[in-house]
Amino acid sequence: MQASPPSDGLRTSLHDRGQRLTPQRQRVLQLFERIGEGSHLSAEEVHQRLLRSDERVSLATVYRTLRLLSSMGLLQELELPEGGRRFELASDAHRDHHHLVCVRCGQTEEFESDAVLSAGEQAAAGHGFRLLECVLNVRALCPRCSAAEQL
């Protein structure tokens, strides 16, 4: 698979940090751009998808790249209570969204809630804070895992 030309903005951001735009970094970001907003992948899932498309990249490189792209604000990291991490494409238009996370299989679904955002705004204002972001992670069992538990 041929990589498309790198974004000048990404190249500049990396250069400003003393980093290079490596083919591996570009491929990881392109994967998230292809699958679009709202898709949550673990490092292992990113690695497997790249391998399936004949991209040669080590799992260690994927981990480092995901951390770097998250620190740059290009990806958003979702830290799961069970110790896992999932990543998604960052977007200002989709900033204040929340996640339902299955504690058994890791399935992640997004939802939006004006009530949660309002509660965050009230809590911040009540303590003299200025709200920057309001994110709620709800731990639950997905329908499949819940049904399996009933058996």
Summary of the structure (lengths in Angstrom):
residues: 151
radius of gyration: 17.6
end to end distance: 44.7
largest distance: 55.1
contacts: 366
relative contact order: 0.12
helix: 46%
strand: 16%
